[in-house]
Amino acid sequence: MESNTFTYFYLDDQNMIQAVFISNQAKNALPVRRMIKNQTLVDPNNLADDNLSLKKIQRSLA
C-alpha cells in the first residue's frame, strides 16, 4: 500500500461510521456512503483488514 493511499474511519461508541477521510481510494467512496446513509454498525477489525474490500463488508451488512 502506498503511504498516500488510505481510508480513515471515525466511529462512534457503538461502532457506527460518523465520518471518513479517503485518500486515493475512490473505490471506497460508494460503499462508505451507503454504510453512513444506512447508519450501519461495523466491526472495526473488518475495517482494518486490508484483505476485505469495503464493498464486500458493506454488502455483508446490508
VEXMARFI-879784 format. One record per residue (C-alpha): residue in three letters; x negated, y negated, z negated; residue number from 1. Coordinates in Angstrom, 2 decimals, always signed. Example, Ala and Ser with C-alpha at 12.3 -4.5 7.8 and 13.67 -1.06 7.14 Angstrom:
% residues 2
[atom "ALA",[-12.30,+4.50,-7.80],1]
[atom "SER",[-13.67,+1.06,-7.14],2]
This chain:
% residues 62
[atom "MET",[+0.00,+0.00,+0.00],1]
[atom "GLU",[-1.32,-3.40,+0.89],2]
[atom "SER",[-1.76,-5.79,-2.02],3]
[atom "ASN",[+0.59,-8.34,-0.44],4]
[atom "THR",[+3.36,-5.78,+0.12],5]
[atom "PHE",[+5.63,-5.21,-2.87],6]
[atom "THR",[+9.12,-5.38,-4.32],7]
[atom "TYR",[+9.59,-6.65,-7.89],8]
[atom "PHE",[+12.81,-5.95,-9.74],9]
[atom "TYR",[+14.30,-7.88,-12.62],10]
[atom "LEU",[+16.65,-5.64,-14.60],11]
[atom "ASP",[+18.92,-6.50,-17.49],12]
[atom "ASP",[+19.04,-4.43,-20.69],13]
[atom "GLN",[+21.47,-1.98,-19.03],14]
[atom "ASN",[+19.17,-1.43,-16.02],15]
[atom "MET",[+21.32,-3.42,-13.64],16]
[atom "ILE",[+19.37,-5.31,-10.99],17]
[atom "GLN",[+19.61,-9.04,-11.62],18]
[atom "ALA",[+17.05,-10.30,-9.12],19]
[atom "VAL",[+14.45,-9.03,-6.70],20]
[atom "PHE",[+11.35,-10.50,-5.12],21]
[atom "ILE",[+10.45,-8.77,-1.85],22]
[atom "SER",[+7.15,-9.48,-0.11],23]
[atom "ASN",[+6.56,-8.00,+3.35],24]
[atom "GLN",[+9.04,-5.15,+2.90],25]
[atom "ALA",[+12.05,-6.25,+4.92],26]
[atom "LYS",[+13.40,-2.68,+4.95],27]
[atom "ASN",[+14.18,-3.08,+1.23],28]
[atom "ALA",[+16.45,-6.09,+1.65],29]
[atom "LEU",[+19.68,-4.36,+2.66],30]
[atom "PRO",[+19.68,-1.55,+0.07],31]
[atom "VAL",[+18.77,-4.04,-2.66],32]
[atom "ARG",[+21.55,-6.44,-1.61],33]
[atom "ARG",[+24.04,-3.57,-1.77],34]
[atom "MET",[+22.85,-2.49,-5.22],35]
[atom "ILE",[+23.14,-6.05,-6.54],36]
[atom "LYS",[+26.56,-6.58,-4.95],37]
[atom "ASN",[+27.87,-3.29,-6.40],38]
[atom "GLN",[+26.28,-4.00,-9.80],39]
[atom "THR",[+24.57,-0.63,-9.66],40]
[atom "LEU",[+22.83,+0.76,-12.73],41]
[atom "VAL",[+19.45,+2.12,-11.70],42]
[atom "ASP",[+16.73,+4.27,-13.18],43]
[atom "PRO",[+13.59,+2.10,-13.45],44]
[atom "ASN",[+11.46,+5.20,-12.89],45]
[atom "ASN",[+13.09,+5.73,-9.50],46]
[atom "LEU",[+12.42,+2.12,-8.54],47]
[atom "ALA",[+8.76,+2.55,-9.49],48]
[atom "ASP",[+8.37,+5.76,-7.45],49]
[atom "ASP",[+6.70,+4.93,-4.13],50]
[atom "ASN",[+7.82,+8.31,-2.78],51]
[atom "LEU",[+11.51,+7.32,-2.99],52]
[atom "SER",[+12.88,+4.84,-0.50],53]
[atom "LEU",[+15.27,+2.21,-1.81],54]
[atom "LYS",[+17.70,+3.24,+0.91],55]
[atom "LYS",[+17.71,+6.79,-0.49],56]
[atom "ILE",[+18.14,+5.52,-4.06],57]
[atom "GLN",[+20.97,+3.19,-3.03],58]
[atom "ARG",[+22.80,+5.98,-1.17],59]
[atom "SER",[+22.48,+8.40,-4.08],60]
[atom "LEU",[+24.09,+5.83,-6.41],61]
[atom "ALA",[+26.91,+4.76,-4.08],62]
